[in-house]
Amino acid sequence: MTVKVYSTPTCPFCVMVKDWLKEKKVEFEDINLLEDQDAAKTMMEKTGQRGVPVIDVDGQFVIGFDKAKLADLLKVEP
């Protein structure tokens, strides 16, 4: 399973989702959109979103820190 978190360092919800993923022992790639403009463009093209966090779980996108949806996709307890 591939998990990518599109985030910025100043976003409190980004920090929350990454902390939650660590608690659940889910490995993920953190993509800092302030440092990677190409990734920001790709994320916007795929999701239509400009805000973060956006979490990509094997090609399925979760917008914002939606614990229930993430737990379902990741097969973990919320």
Helices and strands as residue ranges (DSSP letters): E 3-7, H 12-23, E 29-32, H 37-47, E 54-57, E 60-63, H 67-74
